[in-house]
Amino acid sequence: MANIKSAKKRILVSETKTLRNKVIKSKVKTETKKVIGAVNTSDKVAAAAQLLVAISEIDKAKAKGIFHKNTASRKVARLTKLVNSME
């Protein structure tokens, strides 16, 4: 356990940031699963709508520094490719 005041604060701050990151990553995963589910049911309209929501969540995570820009781009590209393959 940390004895120095600044070290104690860093522990608290890192726990707070870890929790925030976990929530946002979980939301991205949920939206991704919704897109995949819509693709699996062959519902083009729902898949396209869910794709927009998922891209929005991924971009928000990228803006907050949770995902690297290349990681976010890769996720968006793969989801877009999946939805476009339905047509």
Order of alpha helices (4+ residues) and beta strands (2+ residues): alpha-alpha-alpha
